[in-house]
Amino acid sequence: MSVWMYVLGAAAVAGAVFVGAARFGGVSAENVTLESPSGASLAADETMLLVDIRTPAEWKESGVVDGALLVTYSTPDAFMAAVKPHLKPGQKLGLICQAGNRSSRAAQQVAPLVEGVVVDIAGGMGRVLGEGYKPVRPSRKQGCDSC
């Protein structure tokens, strides 16, 4: 076998590893969990600070979980600057979006900045509402400046 065959084989393996890491987000943070609590459980859970990371338009369109902090996710540092004053020592940080994609990415990005557990809410508001949860209107008290 020629040297070029080895080079091509090594390049193919390296490419597969790169594509796999990009597709699956690379190494997952150890303090991130994926959970599927009901809307009522989310509203009642005082051991977790639930943060709805969607946009104000999304909050207004579908409503929000009662008691959720409303902070649109942009960057890990800006997000944590807004959330940290509300996060109690030992409290889990729960992230919810519309379908679970944004919260999954955000959870991985903020995990290194959080001492405790970061909970990615599986299926997002779409799942929670689909299970029958009756949301509340977003409010300024929760963090919606345009509500």
DANOR-V466766 format. One line per field, one symbol per residue. phi: phi as a letter, one per 30 degrees, with the letter a starting at -180 (. if undefined). burial: + if it has 24 or more other ideal C-beta (glycine too) atoms within 12 Angstrom, else -. A space follows every 10 residues. Layout:
BEGIN
phi->???
burial->???
END
This chain:
BEGIN
phi->.ddddddddd dddddddddd dddciidddd ccbcbbdddd dddcdddbcd cdcddedded dcibdeiddc bddbbedddd dddedcddei ddcccbbdbj ddddddeddd edccdcdccd ddihdededd djdcdcddbd edkddcc
burial->---------- ---------- --------+- -++++-+-+- -++-+--+++ ++++++-++- -+++++++++ +++--+--++ -+++-++--- ++++++++++ -+++++++++ +-++-+++++ +++++++++- --+-++-+-- -+++---
END
